[in-house]
Amino acid sequence: MSEYRITVSKASDRRTAEVAEKVKLRKVDLARSMKEAEIAAKLVSKDD
């Protein structure tokens, strides 16, 4: 029984790690797109 529980917890740890990685990538993408939007806004305001 205890071996089964250990296997399950390892699997859930791996799943948690995968989710955390996806969230991190999503945050990086969000930060990058915000940065690009900021740069674009500066370029647009210079054209005025």
Helices and strands as residue ranges (DSSP letters): H 2-47
